[in-house]
Amino acid sequence: MTSQTPGQWPESDEQAAEALAHLLRDLAELRDYLAQRGRHTYELAQRFLQNARRDTPERAYDERQATMLEYQNYIWHEIAGRVDQLLARYGGPATAEPSDEPDPHTGADDPPTANEEP
């Protein structure tokens, strides 16, 4: 591996290919991290929705939290999807294994609301 100062443009095709390979690996890690964050917020939103279904004094709070978390889930998955598109365009690693979580947002243009069932 050649040592290269960050921000320095590769001098040869070999260095450029190596830099691209590192970038694609980093993008794959970023995509996986974003997908994991999306799954985590989805799980939290589901817990708040379950609490909201009970007739408790905190129902309005739980519904607001679920809405906010579902929106975060949507954003995490949107960003991960864009990173995945870059990886596909430039020949990076394939998409990580599909999650067990149902994705109610696939193909949706608008963020979900708390009232939507997953």
C-alpha positions in Angstrom: 0.0 0.0 0.0 1.4 3.4 -0.9 1.3 6.1 1.6 -0.8 9.1 0.5 -1.6 12.3 2.3 -5.3 12.8 2.8 -6.7 15.1 0.1 -3.7 14.4 -2.2 -4.7 13.4 -5.7 -3.4 9.9 -6.7 -0.4 10.1 -9.1 -0.9 6.7 -10.9 -3.8 4.5 -12.0 -2.8 2.0 -9.4 -3.1 4.6 -6.6 -6.4 5.8 -8.0 -7.8 2.3 -8.1 -6.6 1.8 -4.5 -8.1 5.1 -3.4 -11.4 4.2 -5.1 -11.5 0.8 -3.5 -11.0 2.4 0.0 -13.7 4.9 -0.8 -16.1 2.2 -1.8 -15.4 0.2 1.4 -16.0 3.4 3.5 -19.3 4.0 1.6 -20.4 0.4 2.3 -19.6 0.9 6.0 -21.6 4.1 6.0 -24.5 2.5 4.2 -24.6 -0.3 6.7 -24.4 2.1 9.6 -27.2 4.2 8.3 -29.4 1.1 7.7 -28.7 0.0 11.3 -29.7 3.4 12.6 -32.9 3.2 10.6 -33.7 -0.2 12.0 -33.1 1.0 15.6 -35.4 4.0 15.2 -38.0 1.8 13.6 -37.9 -0.5 16.6 -38.2 2.5 19.0 -41.1 3.9 17.0 -42.9 0.6 17.3 -42.5 0.6 21.1 -43.9 4.1 21.3 -46.8 3.1 19.1 -47.5 0.1 21.4 -47.5 2.3 24.4 -49.8 4.8 22.7 -52.3 2.1 22.0 -52.8 1.7 25.7 -55.1 4.2 27.3 -52.5 6.1 29.3 -52.0 9.8 30.1 -48.8 9.8 28.0 -50.6 8.7 24.8 -50.2 12.0 23.0 -46.5 12.1 23.9 -46.0 8.5 22.7 -47.7 9.3 19.4 -45.5 12.3 18.9 -42.4 10.3 19.7 -43.4 7.5 17.3 -44.0 10.0 14.5 -40.6 11.6 15.1 -38.9 8.3 15.2 -40.7 7.0 12.0 -39.6 10.2 10.2 -36.0 9.6 11.4 -36.2 6.0 10.2 -37.4 7.3 6.8 -34.5 9.7 6.6 -31.9 7.1 7.6 -33.1 4.7 5.0 -33.3 7.5 2.3 -29.6 8.4 3.0 -28.6 4.7 3.0 -30.4 4.2 -0.3 -28.5 7.1 -1.9 -25.2 5.7 -0.7 -26.2 2.3 -2.0 -26.9 4.0 -5.4 -23.4 5.4 -5.4 -21.9 2.0 -4.6 -23.9 0.4 -7.4 -22.8 3.1 -9.9 -19.1 2.7 -9.0 -18.9 -1.0 -8.5 -18.8 -1.2 -4.7 -19.9 -4.0 -2.5 -23.5 -5.3 -2.9 -26.3 -4.2 -0.6 -26.0 -5.6 2.9 -28.3 -8.6 3.7 -32.0 -7.5 3.8 -33.3 -6.9 7.2 -36.2 -8.7 8.8 -37.9 -5.3 9.4 -40.7 -4.6 7.0 -40.0 -1.4 5.1 -43.2 0.5 4.7 -41.4 3.3 3.0 -40.1 1.5 -0.1 -40.9 3.7 -3.1 -42.7 6.3 -1.0 -42.0 9.9 -1.7 -43.5 11.2 1.6 -42.3 10.4 5.1 -44.7 8.1 7.0 -47.0 9.2 9.7 -47.6 7.6 13.1 -51.0 6.5 12.1 -49.7 4.3 9.2 -49.5 0.6 10.0 -46.1 -0.9 9.1 
